[in-house]
Amino acid sequence: MKNGNSLSTLSQLGKRVAYLRKERHLTQLALSLESGLSKSYISDLERGQRNPTVEVLLRLVKALGVTLEELFGGVVPLEQLIH
């Protein structure tokens, strides 16, 4: 079962992926083709409904032209947002 914290973190990561994608003027389909992930996976990820593996994260950073650090920029645990 997923707890609220992981959902919040996944939601933040999804928003970050969407932001980086749009900043690069990529559609979900273009990112899908570039990363080798399905368009539906990209969509689910951006909505915080996927918990990506390290392999998936590495595909995304390569496709987006960013580092893992840049990908996770601004993504923080819920506790840090509350306190």
C-alpha positions in Angstrom: 0.0 0.0 0.0 1.3 3.5 -0.9 1.3 6.1 1.8 0.6 9.8 1.4 4.3 10.7 1.5 5.3 8.4 -1.4 2.3 9.6 -3.4 3.3 13.2 -2.8 6.9 12.6 -3.8 5.8 10.7 -6.9 3.4 13.5 -7.8 6.3 16.1 -7.4 8.6 13.9 -9.6 5.8 13.7 -12.2 5.3 17.4 -12.3 9.1 17.9 -12.6 9.3 15.5 -15.6 6.4 17.3 -17.2 8.1 20.7 -16.6 11.4 19.5 -18.1 9.6 17.9 -21.0 7.6 21.1 -21.8 10.7 23.3 -21.3 12.3 21.3 -24.1 9.3 21.6 -26.3 8.7 17.8 -26.3 5.4 16.1 -26.5 4.7 13.0 -24.4 5.0 11.0 -27.6 8.4 12.6 -28.5 9.7 11.9 -25.0 8.4 8.4 -25.3 10.2 7.8 -28.5 13.4 9.3 -27.2 13.4 7.3 -23.9 12.0 4.0 -25.2 9.1 4.2 -22.7 5.5 4.0 -23.8 3.5 7.2 -24.1 1.0 5.9 -21.5 3.9 5.3 -19.1 5.1 8.9 -19.5 1.5 10.1 -18.9 1.1 8.0 -15.8 4.5 9.1 -14.5 3.6 12.8 -15.0 0.4 12.3 -13.0 2.3 10.6 -10.2 0.8 7.2 -10.8 4.1 5.4 -11.5 7.0 4.6 -9.3 9.9 4.6 -11.7 12.9 2.2 -11.4 16.5 3.5 -11.6 16.6 2.2 -15.2 13.6 4.3 -16.1 15.1 7.4 -14.4 18.3 6.9 -16.4 16.4 6.6 -19.6 14.5 9.9 -18.8 17.6 11.9 -17.9 19.3 10.8 -21.1 16.2 11.7 -23.2 15.7 15.0 -21.4 19.4 15.9 -21.4 19.6 16.4 -17.7 21.4 14.9 -14.7 19.7 12.9 -12.0 20.3 15.8 -9.7 18.5 18.2 -12.1 15.6 15.7 -12.5 15.1 15.6 -8.8 15.6 19.4 -8.3 12.8 20.7 -6.0 11.4 17.2 -5.3 11.3 16.9 -1.5 9.6 14.6 1.1 6.2 15.8 2.3 7.6 16.3 5.8 10.0 19.0 4.5 7.1 20.8 2.9 5.0 20.8 6.1 7.8 21.9 8.5 
